[in-house]
């Protein structure tokens, strides 16, 4: 393969891998540039001490919050991105969640559910989404909660897991927050990149961080390539940003600032704004009896009084996991005793959009900034607080002692919304195809485009957006080539 590319994709997570798949299948010449390296297959990605205790595979780049205090976002930079680590929950957004909801400060999408539906279906096929039988402990807990309050509803959880995982005693309890060694989880690398990596029109480069976007000679509004931190330049007809909601807006902000477009491009003032990551809380319920379920994450629950919120079980919580939250001198037998009686839940509420909740590029301190305050999105904050209180109270009545742990700012697993899609360049950053308003050759295919994040995990929607954006771009590139050939003739 020569160095002439139709598309350069920056990042290899859900959106990047999906767009790469669509473009590669259409015959486009694709270069995927990933900042991180492929994960090892030596078992270390399933080791609690290494993954949780050491945090070996997590990002260590310091950021500043809105008040200037340092923190470290829990990001992952590796081939396949965060999808290697996520809990494999692959849910569609509801049709109503594509419309604006002013009372909850939610922006509407530039199109409706029906436009994304075929790409949801395609993504579910590629990711082999399936539902597993609910396990005994989980079924009992759901039943107890529904007896406490009939407003609780449960549905089977669509999961990107191989059926073989149920027979693996180790991987079945280490898929949520860990990376599979045997390829039993439907992540972006296993399900998408592995399908195209050997094609002659595809190249994957790892360990190369993109430092800047490159403009066409004399036309700052057209992006024609990227420069990596080692100084190497690579050109293409289109550049697709898929570095995530924390990194993609920084690349665009830097480009707009350096090119002078920050003062003239209407969409520029929206870059980095409207950050969303769900309001998240973990609740651990402790029982007098042992919990023996392995997968656990087989249902999703909602409550009639909280339309923007959901709860799902966490993966297995055992002595090894519990020990990471206890003092180092805690005897292992005690951690095992506590862990065997613990059952974890993950509560999430869709956060509203506010322009001051934003990501900005390096400031005078030399560090990027994430300014996110719940008081700016009071309706979401109030619903989440009430939802957590209600769930904890009902869990107690169901026979479990609840321990509540809010997820802090560094919990960026569901980060999105910093380059939102819309039809108006004065209120959004990209159009319905992912192209940056007022520019050529630059697209966004990661979660930063999401105007809304629903009350469930956004991964499947990001995959679907990437597939759709890739299809649109492939058609556009093909049409452009036909036009050029006609002009030459």
Number of C-alpha atoms within 10 A of each C-alpha: 11 8 12 13 21 22 30 27 27 28 32 34 32 33 35 36 33 31 33 31 25 22 26 25 18 15 15 21 24 27 25 23 25 27 21 20 15 14 18 10 13 9 11 18 24 21 15 18 16 13 17 19 14 11 13 13 19 17 14 14 12 13 19 21 18 15 10 13 9 14 16 17 21 17 20 20 22 24 27 27 30 25 25 28 21 20 23 25 24 25 22 21 21 12 12 12 20 22 18 15 14 11 9 18 19 24 23 19 20 19 14 14 17 11 11 18 16 14 21 25 15 15 24 22 12 17 24 17 21 16 15 17 12 18 16 12 16 21 15 13 16 20 16 16 20 17 14 16 12 11 13 17 16 17 11 15 23 21 23 24 26 15 14 11 21 16 9 14 11 12 23 21 20 24 26 22 20 23 28 26 17 12 17 20 30 25 28 25 25 17 22 26 24 13 14 20 17 11 15 13 19 23 19 17 15 16 15 18 19 21 16 19 21 18 19 14 9 7 11 18 19 18 23 22 23 23 17 17 13 10 11 11 14 17 22 20 18 23 26 29 26 29 31 29 28 27 19 25 27 23 18 23 21 17 20 20 12 12 15 11 17 18 12 10 16 17 22 24 18 22 28 30 26 28 30 27 23 29 25 24 20 21 23 23 20 22 18 12 10 15 20 17 19 22 24 28 28 23 24 20 17 20 20 11 12 16 13 22 26 23 25 22 22 21 24 24 23 21 19 17 17 18 23 15 11 11 8 9 7 10 11 14 11 13 19 18 14 19 21 21 20 25 27 19 20 20 26 25 28 27 31 30 25 19 16 17 22 24 27 22 19 14 10 7 10 11 16 21 25 26 18 23 16 15 10 17 18 15 15 25 21 13 21 25 14 14 23 22 13 14 19 20 15 19 22 17 14 20 15 21 18 22 12 15 12 15 16 11 18 14 17 19 20 21 20 27 30 33 32 31 30 24 15 14 19 14 17 26 30 29 20 18 20 27 22 24 24 15 17 19 20 24 24 35 37 34 33 33 26 29 29 28 29 27 24 25 24 25 26 26 26 25 31 26 30 31 28 26 26 30 21 16 25 22 14 12 17 15 12 12 12 12 12 11 10 9 8 7 6
